[in-house]
Each structure stands twice: as structure tokens, then as C-alpha cells.
Amino acid sequence: VSATGIWYVQVGALVVGHVAALVLSHDRALELYGSARAATRSQVVMLVLMVAFTCLGLWLLSAALNT
């Protein structure tokens, strides 16, 4: 397996993992708050952080690929 192939698997795992975390946390918030509006509002900070973590992870992976 080439280094590029491993990189693609890592990128896919990173993105899928972060999206799954957001979906599961929103599901739990719906159960906790009862209304979709309150659940969505409670997840805004989580969404911003996960987007930042995803961007950071992608940047780190791309930096490792270039070395």
C-alpha cells in the first residue's frame, strides 16, 4: 500500500469519524432537550469545534504527506 493510499484512508476516517460524532451528539441532544430547536442551538459550539478539529487534522495530514 502506498503512502498516498494510506493518506486517503486517514482522511476518510477523520472526516467520517467527526461527522459521526456530530450526528450522535445531536441525537443525544434531541433526547435530552426534546425539541429540535433547543437541541440544534445547544450543538452550535460543538459544530464549530468539530469543523476546526477536522480542518486541523486535514492540515496535519497534508503536511505529513508533503514531507
C-alpha positions in Angstrom: 0.0 0.0 0.0 1.4 3.4 -1.0 1.8 6.4 1.3 -0.9 8.2 -0.7 -3.3 5.3 -0.3 -2.8 5.4 3.5 -3.3 9.1 3.5 -6.7 8.8 1.7 -7.8 6.2 4.3 -6.7 8.5 7.1 -8.6 11.5 5.6 -11.7 9.4 5.1 -11.5 8.0 8.7 -11.0 11.5 10.1 -14.0 13.0 8.2 -16.3 10.1 8.8 -15.4 10.0 12.5 -16.1 13.7 13.0 -19.4 13.6 11.1 -20.4 10.5 13.1 -19.6 12.3 16.4 -21.7 15.3 15.4 -24.7 13.1 14.4 -24.5 11.1 17.6 -24.2 14.2 19.8 -27.2 15.8 18.0 -29.2 12.6 18.6 -28.4 12.7 22.3 -29.2 16.4 22.4 -32.6 15.7 20.8 -33.3 13.1 23.5 -32.1 15.5 26.3 -33.8 18.7 25.2 -36.9 17.3 23.5 -37.3 20.0 20.8 -35.2 20.2 17.6 -34.7 23.9 18.0 -33.2 23.6 21.5 -31.1 20.6 20.5 -29.7 22.4 17.5 -28.9 25.6 19.5 -27.1 23.5 22.1 -24.9 21.9 19.4 -23.5 25.1 17.7 -20.3 25.2 19.8 -19.8 21.5 19.2 -20.2 22.0 15.4 -17.7 24.9 15.3 -15.2 22.9 17.3 -15.5 19.8 15.2 -15.1 21.8 12.0 -11.9 23.3 13.5 -10.6 19.9 14.6 -11.4 18.5 11.1 -9.5 21.4 9.4 -6.6 20.9 11.8 -6.5 17.2 11.2 -6.6 17.6 7.5 -3.9 20.2 7.6 -1.7 17.9 9.7 -2.3 15.0 7.4 -1.5 17.2 4.3 1.7 18.4 6.0 2.8 14.8 6.7 2.2 13.9 3.1 4.4 16.7 1.8 7.5 15.6 3.8 
